[in-house]
Amino acid sequence: MPYPETGEGFQVDSAKTWTKFHKREFSLKPFGDYDVDVKVDACGMCGSDILTISGGWGDQPYPLCVGHEIVGKAIRVGAKVTLIQEGQRVGVGAQAYSCLDCRQCKNENETYCTHQLDTYGSKWPDSGVISQGGYSSHVRTHEHWVFPIPDALETNLAAPMLCAGLTAYSPLVRHGCGPGKKVGIVGLGGIGHFGTLFAKSLGAETWVISRSHAKEKDALELGADGYIATADADWVGPHEMTFDLIISTASSNQGWDMRKYMSLLDVHGKWVNVGIPDEPMPVPQGDLFPNGAFVGASHLGSRKETIEMLQLAADRGIKSWVQEVPISAQSLGETVQKLWKNDVRYRFTLTGYDEAFPNRD
């Protein structure tokens, strides 16, 4: 049965076969008064997609269609929808629902709602339908998690901002990134390149911190004021107790001396994790006392922050570094393996949806 009862997408059947994608129909949740249907035109490929389908984040409700950096056209809106108009170009990120009634939701912390549902792999409580992501013809999402895309942003460049961009932007603005602040971005990958772009655009003195000098040229081209390679001797010395905020986007902390990283922070400076390394973070409590440092984490961001981020990107001409890939079963299989190896500068965006799904209207 075609849309609007079903969507069509590229699904993975198991963690053992995570590089094999199968094009098939899947059920969409029953359409509700606050729902928006989006015809997908582009979708960024996120590291979360790889960790999900490969089993890195545990068992999943296979078969599963991933993808949560979605841009497309709102083709149907529910009777009570007020935030989105039919025909608008819109985006959908990693979250599809929150209760909007709890303390967190009422304080613009919806992403921390205990009832939140992900864009893919979540079970809708009213129907039992499993949410499917943006490697597909359509997604159906609560209006609160559908965002207008400013005209100045290109579709294929805006898509990766819906997860990677927001993951970097939210902790920056929540922790005071701006003029007069020195901000470090640990790791120059998909999230890290957005952290660099946004920290600089917000007016902070921005430094990229990486293991080697391999990405120094890219960091400076992205706008960084400086670059620290931790392979260098005495890399801490000139920067000891000078950073107000460090955002760690790293996917591995193997071999790190956290005492040295903590010593970069000024008094009551903040270290915020947005990457999720496999290894535990080794921070002895005693290493926090010399400067009274704070260590925390951040998860996605609010609707307000998403809209602000997109507008900032539009106003300042911020452009994601994107490699475009026409979506197909074969290209997905090849591209997820490249992303697994970090063989990307710095984000993949899937395109060519009209060709892949020619009969979806």
C-alpha positions in Angstrom: 0.0 0.0 0.0 1.6 3.3 -1.1 1.9 6.7 0.7 0.2 8.0 2.9 -0.1 4.6 4.6 3.5 3.6 3.9 6.8 5.0 3.0 9.6 3.5 1.0 13.2 3.3 2.1 16.5 1.5 2.3 16.6 -0.8 5.3 19.2 -2.9 7.0 18.1 -6.3 8.3 20.7 -7.0 11.0 24.0 -5.9 12.6 25.8 -8.8 10.7 24.6 -7.4 7.4 24.9 -3.7 8.2 26.4 -2.8 4.9 23.6 -4.4 2.8 20.6 -2.1 2.2 17.2 -3.3 0.9 14.7 -1.0 -0.7 11.2 -1.8 0.6 8.0 -0.3 1.9 7.4 0.2 5.6 4.5 1.4 7.8 4.1 5.0 8.8 2.5 5.8 12.2 -1.2 6.8 12.0 -1.4 10.4 10.9 -2.2 12.7 13.9 -3.5 16.2 14.4 0.0 17.5 15.2 1.9 15.6 12.5 3.7 16.8 9.5 4.6 14.6 6.5 7.9 15.4 4.8 8.8 14.3 1.3 12.6 13.9 1.7 14.9 15.6 -0.7 18.2 15.1 1.1 19.6 13.4 4.2 23.0 13.7 6.0 24.7 10.5 7.0 25.6 10.6 10.7 28.0 8.5 12.8 24.9 7.5 14.8 23.5 5.8 11.8 26.6 3.6 11.6 26.7 2.8 15.3 23.0 1.9 15.1 22.9 -0.4 12.2 26.3 -2.1 13.0 25.1 -3.0 16.5 27.5 -0.6 18.2 24.6 0.8 20.3 23.1 -2.6 21.0 20.1 -4.5 19.7 17.8 -2.6 17.2 14.3 -3.2 15.9 15.4 -4.5 12.5 14.6 -4.1 9.6 15.5 -0.4 10.1 15.9 2.6 7.9 18.2 5.2 9.5 19.0 8.8 8.8 18.2 11.9 10.9 19.6 14.9 9.1 16.6 15.4 6.8 15.5 18.2 4.5 12.5 18.1 2.3 9.0 19.5 1.6 6.1 19.5 4.0 3.4 17.9 1.9 0.7 17.3 4.6 0.0 19.0 7.9 -2.3 17.9 10.7 -5.5 19.8 11.6 -3.9 21.4 14.7 -0.5 22.1 13.3 0.5 25.8 13.6 4.3 25.8 13.3 4.6 24.5 9.8 2.8 25.3 6.6 2.1 22.9 3.7 4.6 23.5 0.9 7.4 24.8 3.2 11.0 23.5 2.9 11.7 22.0 6.3 14.2 19.9 8.3 13.9 17.0 10.7 16.7 16.1 13.1 17.4 13.2 15.4 14.3 13.6 17.6 10.7 13.1 16.5 8.7 13.6 19.7 8.7 14.9 23.3 5.8 15.3 25.7 5.9 19.1 25.8 4.4 19.0 29.2 7.2 18.0 31.6 9.6 20.4 33.5 12.3 19.8 30.9 10.0 20.5 27.9 8.6 23.6 29.5 12.1 25.0 30.0 13.3 24.5 26.4 15.1 21.3 27.3 12.9 19.0 25.2 15.8 16.9 24.1 16.1 15.7 27.7 12.4 14.7 28.0 12.1 11.2 29.5 9.4 10.5 26.9 11.4 11.6 23.9 11.3 9.4 20.8 14.0 9.2 18.1 13.5 9.8 14.4 14.3 6.2 13.8 14.2 3.0 15.8 11.6 4.2 18.4 8.2 2.5 19.0 5.3 4.9 18.8 3.3 4.2 21.9 -0.1 4.6 20.4 0.4 2.2 17.5 3.5 0.2 18.1 4.9 1.3 14.7 8.7 1.6 14.6 9.9 5.0 13.4 12.0 5.0 10.2 14.5 7.5 9.2 15.5 9.7 6.2 17.1 7.1 3.9 13.5 7.0 2.6 10.8 8.7 0.6 8.9 10.2 3.5 9.0 10.8 7.2 6.1 11.6 9.6 7.0 13.7 12.6 5.4 15.9 15.3 5.4 19.5 14.3 7.6 20.6 17.2 10.5 18.7 15.7 10.0 20.0 12.1 11.9 23.2 11.4 11.6 25.7 8.6 14.8 26.0 6.5 15.8 29.6 5.7 15.9 30.4 2.0 19.5 31.3 2.1 20.6 27.8 3.0 21.2 25.2 0.3 19.3 21.9 0.9 22.3 19.7 0.7 24.4 21.9 3.0 21.6 22.4 5.6 20.9 18.7 6.1 23.9 17.9 8.2 23.2 20.8 10.5 20.1 19.1 11.8 22.1 16.7 14.0 25.9 17.4 13.7 25.4 21.1 13.6 22.9 21.3 16.4 25.1 18.9 18.6 27.9 21.5 18.3 25.8 24.7 18.5 23.7 23.9 21.6 26.6 23.5 24.1 28.4 26.5 22.6 25.5 28.9 23.2 24.5 27.3 26.5 28.0 27.8 27.9 28.7 31.3 26.9 30.6 31.1 23.6 31.0 34.6 22.2 33.3 37.6 22.1 36.1 37.6 24.7 36.0 33.9 25.2 38.6 31.3 24.2 37.0 28.1 22.9 38.6 24.8 22.0 37.1 22.1 19.7 38.6 18.7 20.3 38.4 16.6 17.1 37.9 17.9 13.6 35.3 15.6 12.1 31.6 16.1 11.2 30.6 17.7 14.5 34.0 19.3 15.1 33.9 21.2 11.8 30.5 22.6 12.8 31.9 23.5 16.2 34.7 25.4 14.6 32.4 27.2 12.1 29.8 28.2 14.8 32.3 29.1 17.6 34.0 31.5 15.2 30.7 32.9 13.9 29.6 33.5 17.5 32.7 35.7 18.0 34.9 33.5 20.1 38.7 33.0 19.8 38.5 29.5 18.3 41.2 26.7 18.5 41.0 23.2 17.1 42.7 20.5 19.2 43.7 17.3 17.4 46.2 14.5 17.7 48.4 15.5 14.8 48.9 18.3 12.3 47.0 16.4 9.5 43.9 18.6 9.7 45.6 21.9 10.5 45.1 23.4 7.0 41.4 22.5 7.1 41.0 24.0 10.6 42.4 27.3 9.6 40.3 27.4 6.4 37.2 26.8 8.5 38.1 29.9 10.4 40.0 28.6 13.5 42.4 31.2 15.1 44.8 28.5 16.1 45.6 24.8 16.1 47.0 22.5 18.8 48.5 19.1 18.0 48.7 16.9 21.1 51.6 14.9 19.5 53.8 18.0 19.9 56.1 18.3 22.9 54.9 20.8 25.5 51.6 21.3 23.7 49.9 22.4 26.9 52.5 25.0 28.0 51.4 28.2 26.1 47.7 27.4 26.7 47.6 26.3 30.3 44.5 27.7 32.1 43.5 29.9 29.1 40.4 28.2 27.7 36.9 29.2 28.9 35.2 26.3 27.2 36.3 23.1 25.4 33.8 21.0 23.4 35.0 17.5 22.8 33.6 15.9 19.7 36.1 13.0 19.7 35.0 9.5 19.1 38.0 8.0 20.8 40.0 9.1 23.9 42.4 6.2 23.7 45.8 7.2 25.0 44.7 10.6 26.3 46.3 12.1 29.4 43.2 13.9 30.7 45.2 15.8 33.3 46.8 17.7 30.4 43.5 18.4 28.8 41.9 19.6 32.0 44.9 21.9 32.6 43.9 23.9 29.5 40.8 25.2 31.3 40.7 28.5 33.1 39.3 28.7 36.6 35.8 27.1 36.5 36.2 26.5 32.8 34.0 23.9 31.2 34.7 20.7 29.3 31.6 19.4 27.5 31.4 16.0 25.8 29.3 15.6 22.7 31.3 12.7 21.2 30.7 9.2 22.6 34.0 7.3 22.8 33.9 3.6 23.4 36.4 4.0 26.2 35.4 5.4 29.6 36.6 8.9 30.2 39.5 8.8 32.7 39.2 11.9 34.8 40.5 11.5 38.3 38.7 13.8 40.6 41.9 15.3 41.8 42.7 16.7 38.3 39.7 19.0 38.6 40.8 20.9 41.7 43.8 23.0 40.4 41.4 25.1 38.3 38.0 24.1 39.6 37.0 22.7 36.2 33.6 21.4 35.3 33.0 18.3 33.2 29.7 17.6 31.5 27.9 16.6 28.4 25.3 17.8 25.9 22.7 16.1 23.9 21.3 17.6 20.6 19.4 20.9 21.3 16.0 22.5 21.6 13.7 23.7 18.9 14.6 27.3 19.7 18.3 26.5 19.3 17.7 24.7 16.1 15.9 27.6 14.5 18.5 30.1 15.9 21.4 27.9 14.5 19.8 27.7 11.0 19.3 31.5 10.9 22.8 32.2 12.1 24.1 29.9 9.3 21.9 31.8 6.8 22.9 35.2 8.0 26.6 34.5 8.2 26.9 32.4 5.1 28.1 29.4 7.0 28.5 26.4 4.6 28.9 22.8 5.7 31.8 20.9 4.1 29.8 18.2 2.3 30.3 15.3 -0.1 27.1 14.5 -2.0 26.1 10.9 -2.7 23.1 9.9 -4.9 21.1 7.5 -2.7 20.8 3.8 -3.8 21.3 0.5 -2.1 24.8 0.2 -3.6 25.9 3.7 -2.8 24.7 3.4 0.8 26.6 0.2 1.3 29.8 1.8 0.0 29.3 5.1 1.9 28.6 3.7 5.3 32.0 1.8 5.1 33.7 5.1 4.2 32.2 6.8 7.1 33.2 3.9 9.4 36.8 4.6 8.4 36.3 8.4 8.8 37.0 8.8 5.1 35.0 12.0 4.6 35.5 15.7 4.7 33.4 16.3 6.7 29.9 15.1 6.1 28.1 13.0 3.5 24.7 14.2 2.2 22.5 11.8 0.4 20.8 13.2 -2.7 18.9 12.1 -5.8 15.7 11.2 -4.0 13.4 11.8 -6.9 15.3 9.3 -9.0 15.4 6.7 -6.2 11.7 7.1 -5.4 10.1 8.1 -8.7 6.5 7.2 -7.7 6.2 8.7 -4.3 3.8 11.6 -4.9 
